[in-house]
Amino acid sequence: MELKTLSKDNAEWVAQHLIMASRLIDTDPELAHRHALSASRRAGRIGVVRETLAITAYATGDFALALRELRTYRRITGSNDQIALMVDSERGVDRPDRALELGRSVDRASLPSDVQVSLAIAMSGARLDLGQDEAALAELEIPQLDPNRAFSWSPDLFHAYAEVLEALGRDADAATWRERAERAEIALEEAHADAELETIQVIEEDFELEGEPDDGAVSTDE
C-alpha cells in the first residue's frame, strides 16, 4: 500500500481521511473534499491521495483543480486509469477540443474495459459539446456496447447511447436502449444479490443466443 512510505501515525491519520472521503463522496461531496484536502497536506506525494483529491474536486464542480490533481496523479503513478475523468474535466472547463485531443493521446487497447467505456462516454460528451452528434454516437459504438450481456459499465453506456440517439431525433431507438439499460441494472442487481457475479447474460424476448452461456454467466430469460 502506498501509505506504507509514511510514518505509522501519519499513515493512519491520512488513511482515516481517505476513508471518510470515500464514504461521503456521494452524500456530501464538499465534506469529502475537505477530508481529501486534509490528507493531501500530510501526504501530497502519494498517488492515491492526489487521486482522491481530484475525484472530490470533480464532485464539487471544481474541474480546474480536478484536472491539475489528475495530471499530478498520472505523473506520480504513470497510470491512465483516470483518463476519462481528465477528459471530462477538460469539458468542465469548456475545452472540448482539448478533451478530444487528450482522449486520443492514449492507447485505448491498453486500458481496462471499464476505463475504455468511461473514456468513450466522456469523448462522446465532448463531441456533443461541439455539436458533432453523429461523431458522438460513433464514439460509443465500441465492443462493450453489447445489448445481450450486462457488465458493471453497461447501464451507463446504454444510457449514454440513448441520450445521443435522442439528440439525433431517433426517439424510438433511444427508448429501446433505455429499456436495455434498465434491464441490465435489474439483472446486475439480481446477480449481485444471488452470487455477486461480475457478468451475466441479458437476453431480449426476441433474441436467442447460439450455444451455451459462458461460464459464470447467468441467463435472465424466463
C-alpha positions as CSV (number, residue, x, y, z in Angstrom):
1,M,0.0,0.0,0.0
2,E,1.3,3.5,-0.9
3,L,0.8,4.8,2.6
4,K,3.5,2.5,3.9
5,T,6.0,5.1,2.8
6,L,4.7,7.3,5.6
7,S,5.3,7.1,9.3
8,K,2.8,4.8,11.1
9,D,1.0,7.7,12.9
10,N,0.8,9.8,9.7
11,A,-0.3,6.8,7.6
12,E,-3.2,6.1,10.0
13,W,-4.2,9.8,10.0
14,V,-4.2,10.0,6.2
15,A,-6.0,6.7,5.8
16,Q,-8.8,7.9,8.1
17,H,-9.3,11.0,5.9
18,L,-9.3,8.9,2.7
19,I,-11.8,6.5,4.2
20,M,-14.1,9.4,5.1
21,A,-13.7,11.0,1.7
22,S,-14.8,7.7,0.1
23,R,-17.8,7.3,2.4
24,L,-19.0,10.9,1.9
25,I,-18.4,11.4,-1.8
26,D,-21.9,10.6,-2.9
27,T,-23.8,12.2,0.0
28,D,-21.7,15.2,1.0
29,P,-19.0,15.9,-1.7
30,E,-18.0,19.2,0.0
31,L,-17.1,17.4,3.2
32,A,-15.5,14.6,1.3
33,H,-13.3,17.2,-0.4
34,R,-12.3,18.7,2.9
35,H,-11.1,15.3,4.1
36,A,-9.2,14.8,0.9
37,L,-7.6,18.3,1.3
38,S,-6.5,17.3,4.9
39,A,-5.0,14.1,3.6
40,S,-3.1,15.9,0.9
41,R,-1.5,18.3,3.4
42,R,0.2,15.3,5.1
43,A,0.8,13.1,2.0
44,G,0.9,15.2,-1.1
45,R,3.3,12.9,-2.8
46,I,1.2,9.8,-2.6
47,G,-0.7,8.9,-5.7
48,V,-3.9,7.7,-4.1
49,V,-4.1,10.9,-2.1
50,R,-3.9,13.1,-5.2
51,E,-6.4,10.8,-7.0
52,T,-8.9,11.2,-4.1
53,L,-8.4,15.0,-4.1
54,A,-9.1,15.1,-7.8
55,I,-12.2,13.0,-7.6
56,T,-13.7,15.0,-4.7
57,A,-12.8,18.3,-6.6
58,Y,-14.6,17.0,-9.6
59,A,-17.6,16.0,-7.5
60,T,-17.8,19.6,-6.2
61,G,-17.6,21.1,-9.6
62,D,-14.0,22.4,-9.3
63,F,-12.9,21.0,-12.7
64,A,-9.7,23.1,-12.9
65,L,-8.5,21.6,-9.6
66,A,-9.6,18.1,-10.6
67,L,-7.6,18.4,-13.8
68,R,-4.5,19.6,-12.1
69,E,-4.6,16.9,-9.5
70,L,-5.3,14.2,-12.1
71,R,-2.2,15.3,-14.0
72,T,-0.2,15.1,-10.8
73,Y,-1.7,11.7,-10.1
74,R,-0.8,10.4,-13.6
75,R,2.8,11.8,-13.3
76,I,3.3,10.1,-9.9
77,T,1.8,6.7,-10.9
78,G,2.2,6.6,-14.6
79,S,-1.3,5.3,-14.8
80,N,-4.0,6.3,-17.3
81,D,-6.8,4.7,-15.3
82,Q,-8.4,8.2,-14.7
83,I,-8.1,9.4,-18.3
84,A,-11.9,9.6,-18.6
85,L,-12.1,11.9,-15.6
86,M,-9.4,14.0,-17.1
87,V,-11.3,14.3,-20.4
88,D,-14.5,15.2,-18.6
89,S,-12.6,17.8,-16.5
90,E,-11.4,19.4,-19.8
91,R,-15.0,19.5,-20.8
92,G,-15.8,21.1,-17.4
93,V,-13.5,24.0,-18.1
94,D,-15.1,24.5,-21.5
95,R,-12.3,22.9,-23.6
96,P,-14.0,20.1,-25.5
97,D,-11.3,20.2,-28.3
98,R,-8.6,19.7,-25.7
99,A,-10.7,16.9,-24.2
100,L,-10.8,15.1,-27.5
101,E,-7.1,15.6,-28.0
102,L,-6.4,14.2,-24.6
103,G,-8.6,11.2,-25.2
104,R,-6.9,10.4,-28.5
105,S,-3.5,10.6,-26.9
106,V,-3.8,7.2,-25.1
107,D,-3.8,3.7,-26.5
108,R,-7.3,2.6,-25.7
109,A,-6.5,-1.0,-26.2
110,S,-4.1,-0.8,-23.2
111,L,-6.9,0.3,-20.9
112,P,-9.1,-2.0,-18.8
113,S,-12.6,-2.5,-20.3
114,D,-14.3,-0.3,-17.7
115,V,-11.9,2.6,-18.4
116,Q,-12.4,2.2,-22.1
117,V,-16.2,2.6,-21.5
118,S,-15.8,5.6,-19.3
119,L,-13.5,7.2,-21.8
120,A,-15.9,6.5,-24.7
121,I,-18.7,8.2,-22.7
122,A,-16.5,11.2,-21.9
123,M,-15.4,11.5,-25.6
124,S,-19.0,11.3,-26.7
125,G,-19.9,14.1,-24.4
126,A,-17.1,16.3,-25.8
127,R,-18.5,15.6,-29.3
128,L,-21.9,16.7,-28.2
129,D,-20.4,19.8,-26.7
130,L,-19.1,20.6,-30.2
131,G,-22.4,19.8,-31.9
132,Q,-21.0,16.7,-33.5
133,D,-23.9,14.4,-32.8
134,E,-23.1,11.7,-35.3
135,A,-19.5,11.5,-34.1
136,A,-20.8,11.3,-30.6
137,L,-22.7,8.2,-31.4
138,A,-19.7,6.7,-33.2
139,E,-17.6,7.2,-30.0
140,L,-20.0,4.9,-28.1
141,E,-20.1,2.2,-30.7
142,I,-17.4,0.1,-29.0
143,P,-17.3,-3.7,-28.4
144,Q,-18.7,-3.2,-24.9
145,L,-22.0,-1.9,-26.4
146,D,-23.4,-5.3,-26.3
147,P,-27.2,-5.4,-25.6
148,N,-27.2,-9.1,-24.7
149,R,-24.7,-9.0,-21.8
150,A,-24.6,-6.9,-18.7
151,F,-21.4,-5.8,-17.0
152,S,-21.0,-3.1,-14.4
153,W,-20.5,-0.5,-17.0
154,S,-23.4,-1.5,-19.2
155,P,-26.2,0.7,-17.8
156,D,-24.1,3.9,-18.0
157,L,-23.0,3.1,-21.6
158,F,-26.6,2.2,-22.7
159,H,-28.0,5.4,-21.2
160,A,-25.3,7.5,-22.9
161,Y,-26.1,5.8,-26.2
162,A,-29.8,6.6,-25.7
163,E,-29.0,10.2,-24.9
164,V,-27.1,10.7,-28.2
165,L,-29.9,8.9,-30.2
166,E,-32.3,11.3,-28.7
167,A,-30.1,14.2,-29.8
168,L,-30.3,12.8,-33.3
169,G,-34.0,12.6,-33.2
170,R,-34.1,8.8,-33.1
171,D,-36.5,8.6,-30.2
172,A,-37.7,5.0,-30.8
173,D,-34.2,3.7,-30.8
174,A,-33.4,5.8,-27.7
175,A,-36.3,4.2,-25.8
176,T,-35.1,0.8,-26.8
177,W,-31.6,1.5,-25.3
178,R,-33.1,3.0,-22.2
179,E,-35.1,-0.2,-21.7
180,R,-31.9,-2.2,-22.2
181,A,-30.2,-0.1,-19.6
182,E,-33.0,-0.7,-17.1
183,R,-33.0,-4.4,-17.8
184,A,-29.2,-4.5,-17.3
185,E,-29.5,-2.7,-14.0
186,I,-32.1,-5.2,-12.7
187,A,-30.1,-8.2,-13.9
188,L,-26.9,-6.9,-12.3
189,E,-28.7,-6.3,-9.0
190,E,-30.2,-9.8,-9.1
191,A,-26.8,-11.3,-9.9
192,H,-25.1,-9.4,-7.2
193,A,-27.7,-10.4,-4.6
194,D,-27.6,-14.1,-5.7
195,A,-24.0,-14.8,-6.3
196,E,-22.1,-11.5,-6.8
197,L,-21.3,-12.4,-10.4
198,E,-19.3,-9.9,-12.4
199,T,-21.0,-10.7,-15.7
200,I,-24.4,-12.1,-16.6
201,Q,-26.5,-12.9,-19.7
202,V,-29.2,-10.5,-20.7
203,I,-31.5,-12.0,-23.3
204,E,-34.2,-10.0,-25.0
205,E,-37.6,-11.6,-25.7
206,D,-37.0,-12.0,-29.4
207,F,-33.3,-12.8,-29.2
208,E,-31.8,-16.2,-28.8
209,L,-28.1,-16.8,-28.2
210,E,-26.3,-19.5,-30.1
211,G,-24.7,-22.2,-27.9
212,E,-24.4,-22.3,-24.2
213,P,-23.8,-19.3,-22.0
214,D,-20.2,-18.6,-21.0
215,D,-19.0,-20.0,-17.6
216,G,-20.1,-17.7,-14.9
217,A,-22.9,-16.1,-16.9
218,V,-26.5,-16.2,-15.8
219,S,-29.4,-16.1,-18.2
220,T,-32.3,-13.8,-17.2
221,D,-34.7,-15.1,-19.8
222,E,-37.7,-16.6,-18.0
